[in-house]
């Protein structure tokens, strides 16, 4: 019967961690309850005193008004002189705690393995490995929720396939899948499962499975055309038909013929099987049915004039139809029944507008938690959508098409589909790209509907008519038929493949007129040698190494020519990332006033240049960067990205011989850089070893995702002061 608190400061030198002490405290509390007797006044006089002079026996608070602690009676406990019984009991308690934790984890692992085995893809496991061992190319057409993205890479590792690369069209999907697969393979604290995106990587020499974006795999092929660092390549979500994916398929189809040891797997939920099988010469196909519950589709058409309020500049979405659907759910479904809502909208502006209206309704009813999901949010804010809503409250996630296939949110029962999507479109007359609103495809609409039937019967509310659905394209129009082909043509020439851009084996040939116009533009800009379709000029070779659009790359090169290196680096980097100015900052007069000194009448590029220069100055004077950004409505994380991309551009220009390498770094600069690298490594390690747990969202903070992260911190600091 030992009081652990007496030995805690000394035993902590040997045994670390807080959890075992929680168990010890519980044991001590149970022991005290067992021995607790009705207090008697005479017990006070008879009770003994501990080394602090405090009565050890049972007593009531009202028996004394003042307790004097006799510090002179305090005795230090020497760890080396602890009695054997103390150590034995502590070791026994720790062993019991470890056994309890292991049992709990084994139960969780058993549940995880059961859920994995119940996935539809599990029935095809042996078939997938068998077909892949006999063929170089395999196509897997798996419905939503079948488990292909998380399980197929694991099947390959278990079958002793090594150096596997799995591409994703979005960074958020690459990181989320890597974390999930690492969790399922018990490699959360290892490096066998890793991801690599722009500015961030967890890859080491021990990595066996790498999740990365399609753009990064293309960059790897520029350095190593045979991709000798990979033995298996998985192209996931190929139905999205973006330009990088189509380009990769053409390159990999030719690479397969050169490397007999390379395996290629193509996976998608909605796929034109006839198109892909003919392109890959009759490659075997494995079709996997999804595990979908019945989904009731209800068409609630709204007119264009009602759905959008047209202003002089841009149409503004009307949030009323989405609010009416939430009211309908509240009226028809008992709040005790679980089930969250997912709203598909076409852009960040629409998400913000609808979210603000729904926030007011959620505040009034206390029945909803409103969250947003799009690519410009921080990882912390994105991960909130995976947390659980408390009992009696539903979660409502407003998302772009990123939630169609790339990200899976559990417990979605209601889907509200606007039927719209934003796609980049190139205007050959103006020579500029613009983000335009289109009706989504039937395949994408079915994907959205399927999100309501993953965990139980659901409802999909389509805010358009059945007739409009029948008019939609069967599949999404490929990006190669919507955008300028200048960069693509330049990269084809830079890859030194045996094809010219005009006869490259695309899965779907782009418009030849658009391709010829792209080639003519490259000649006019001096990127291609005159009268040549396979040779880049020295300028073209430098531009091809820069991971940006041609106009921004030319800003970098000509900035070096006119001795404006620093300014051109900053402007090019700023135009290559999301704007550092938050959406709310344009509605806050105070923030607009505070940053009036950095705005420029010459346009956004110079405003961004001034922003970065002031950021560097604030950093140099060691002022509070968060406060500086919060007061001006500037997301400092975006400015950090500008700084990283700026450094990357500078290194690429140095490697290309455009500018001289700076070898005269001072001792102070080297010390600062070494310290920054050390701090960055420590932060990454701390984040890596943090156990990610699914949390329960709080009702009073349901609109946090609408506020910027910095504004939330400011609000918290004010509330606590």
FENDA-V536790 format. One record per helix or strand. SS is the DSSP state (@ for helix, = for strand). FROM is the first residue (numbers start at 1). LEN is the number of residues. If there is no record, write none. Layout:
((SS/FROM/LEN) (SS/FROM/LEN))
//
This chain:
((@/4/8) (@/19/17) (@/42/5) (=/49/1) (=/55/1) (@/61/3) (@/71/3) (@/79/3) (@/84/34) (@/120/15) (=/137/6) (@/148/11) (=/164/5) (@/171/14) (=/193/5) (=/200/2) (=/209/5) (@/214/10) (=/232/4) (@/238/3) (@/243/16) (=/263/6) (@/273/7) (=/284/5) (=/295/5) (@/304/4) (=/308/3) (=/315/3) (@/320/13) (=/340/5) (@/348/18) (=/368/6) (@/379/8) (=/388/1) (=/394/6) (@/401/3) (=/412/6) (=/420/8) (=/432/8) (@/442/12) (=/458/5) (@/466/6) (@/479/3) (@/486/9) (@/501/3) (@/512/13) (=/528/1) (=/536/1) (@/538/7) (@/550/12) (@/565/11) (=/581/1) (@/584/4) (@/589/6) (@/604/17) (@/625/8) (=/634/1) (@/636/20) (@/667/22) (=/696/1) (@/699/3) (@/704/3) (@/709/12))
//
